[in-house]
Amino acid sequence: MTDIHHQGHRPGKDVQNGNHGTEEAPSSSVVHPEFKAEIVELCCQGDRSIGQVAKDFTLSETAVRAWVHQAETDAGERPGLTTEERAELIRLRRENRRLQMDVDLLKRATAFFAKETR
């Protein structure tokens, strides 16, 4: 196993001894997929509870539980959207918003030019 204590962890807190660094941890940090996968693997081994794993790595129990649930969904063990489906849904919603803005702009342009030709 790699050195999970430093890989992908939030800045501002030393995981091994719990000392706070000089930098405050951001409220919504990006966690590397490899780090998430290792945390999920630790939870699934059954040696420790999700709460204990979260505490050991100074992570939110809610976040770790969500990672485990998403991994189970991706593996087909739990109903819901997979990570790929979620990403596609986000992309399609953005595209839909952009297209709706284009349609609204074209409607205004059409109204403007219709008024000008009278």
Summary of the structure (lengths in Angstrom):
residues: 118
radius of gyration: 22.7
end to end distance: 74.8
largest distance: 78.1
contacts: 254
relative contact order: 0.08
helix: 58%
strand: 2%
